[in-house]
């Protein structure tokens, strides 16, 4: 089980969750943040500080946000545009830094004004 970042984070990325995460498992794409399901320790600290109310425990995702469960995992398991291998579990977002790309689902979403 893991926490998931929903569409409410797209083009917002306040990043308070990144600072609060004790597992350093929240990675930065180009337009949204992603929680690595293999590194998340299910503590919920990220959800408590999310200014956009964009983080849900996976079983609490609203129906219209369910696609983000698989999409969040895909950020780490699929080859993203401009990369030559899946991200996998790099062992810490701070060390890796911003990834700079998003999954096709996020990239196809209209930009927020």
Long-range contacts (C-beta under 8 A, 24 or more apart in sequence): 1-42, 1-57, 1-58, 1-59, 2-35, 2-37, 2-40, 2-42, 2-57, 2-58, 2-72, 3-35, 3-40, 3-42, 3-44, 3-46, 3-47, 3-55, 3-56, 3-57, 3-58, 4-35, 4-55, 4-56, 4-57, 4-58, 4-61, 4-65, 4-68, 4-69, 4-72, 5-32, 5-33, 5-34, 5-35, 5-54, 5-55, 5-68, 5-72, 6-54, 6-55, 6-56, 6-61, 6-62, 6-65, 6-68, 7-54, 7-65, 7-68, 7-109, 8-52, 8-53, 8-54, 9-33, 9-50, 9-52, 9-54, 9-55, 10-106, 10-109, 10-112, 11-111, 11-112, 12-52, 12-54, 12-112, 14-50, 14-51, 14-52, 16-49, 16-50, 16-51, 17-45, 17-46, 17-47, 17-49, 17-50, 17-55, 18-93, 19-49, 20-45, 20-46, 20-48, 20-49, 21-45, 21-46, 21-93, 24-92, 24-93, 24-94, 24-95, 25-92, 25-93, 26-93, 27-75, 27-76, 27-87, 27-90, 27-93, 27-96, 27-99, 28-93, 28-97, 28-98, 28-99, 29-75, 29-98, 29-99, 29-100, 29-101, 29-102, 29-103, 29-106, 30-99, 30-100, 30-101, 30-102, 30-106, 30-107, 31-102, 31-106, 31-107, 31-109, 31-111, 32-102, 32-106, 34-72, 34-75, 34-76, 35-72, 36-76, 36-89, 36-93, 37-72, 37-73, 37-76, 38-76, 38-89, 39-89, 39-91, 39-92, 67-105, 68-105, 71-103, 71-105, 71-106, 74-103, 74-105, 75-99, 75-102, 75-103, 78-103, 81-107
